[in-house]
Amino acid sequence: IRDSTVLVTGGAGFIGSHLVGALAPHNEVRVLDNFSTGSREYLPPVSASVSGSTSTPTSTSASASESPATSTETTDSTTVHDNVTVIDGDISDPMALQRAARGVDLIFHQAALVSVSRSVDAPRRSNETNLDASLLVLEQARQEDARVVVASSAAVYGHPDELPISETASTDPNSPYGIQKLALDQYTRRYAELYDLPTVALRYFNAYGPRQQGPYSGVISTFLDQARADDPITIDGDGEQTRDFVHVSDIVRANLQAATTDAVGTAYNIGTGERTSIRDLAELVRDAVGSTAQIVHREPRPGDIRHSGADITKARRELEFEAQVGLESGIRSLVQET
Ligand code: UD2
């Protein structure tokens, strides 16, 4: 997409920041992020011409009303990085959200509390962000008559009743996180019908790539850290469980397709269509690093899904989406680039 005004919630986070990087060259981008896990370092840098000038690409936009003279400086809440305006705030704050969304054509809603285990420990807290605040985002899109692309999850399926999992498989989430994502996914789809808003829900399978880190990050970043430190690589259970690992650049691609598709008011699985066992993954990561780390087995994780893999027929047909990064090359580039 080009020449649009776009809001990315969670735009400083793992997936959001990659999306911002892809959008920034050709669009005016707003980032709304509370920096709980995101980082300013993930955002595109200020170019020399912009940082040295008082006129910025966004100074003619709606945000010009917010002290244009200081728009290149960091203020409490707003920073300008080339075409990117950062609003340091929470999606649950209606004022911050309103300001971030004013005049946008399109919202990519990526902000979430992504930890499944935290959602089990504190379901109301994760519901506040993943569902209550997400509904504010949908309402804001309605207000602005903006298209909205929402980050849903394979978690909506729970223990799947078919493999590969198609969008028509039964949805029976087994965590508060999955329940919240399912409700959001349904709201997103219904908003198209109820309010004639172009909406798309993307059900991400197991995302990985640069900038995924921290205690709640995925198994690939955990294994990579362990392999690099020559610490034991910790497999939960027998390692025969499988996942569909999808590189963040493919997730970005899917979002960009969702930004223009006519096939709205629906949900798409976003994966590669390939499943890999955790055991094979451990060996792949260890080999890519050239590590001598041991591979050890721990107790299986309670409630762990045994097998998960996307049927991407619908995304291929209606969204013209096809993953381009295979797991081996994705891991190789992760090892080289980070
Ligand atoms: C993923 C998503 C989650 C939700 C869910 C839906 C991530 C990070 N999480 O959870 O948000 O959408 O899918 O089903 O993408 N494992 C090990 N050793 C470790 C860590 C993990 O063996 O040190 C195993 C774990 O037991 C599981 C697999 O690796 O079988 C993947 O674990 P994960 O936490 O990366 O992702 P998952 O599938 O539980």
Residues whose N, C-alpha, C, O or C-beta is under 5 A from the ligand:
A	BS01	UD2	V114 S153 A154 A155 Y204 F205 N206 A207 Y216 S217 G218 V219 T222 T234 I235 D236 Q241 I278 R301 D304 I305
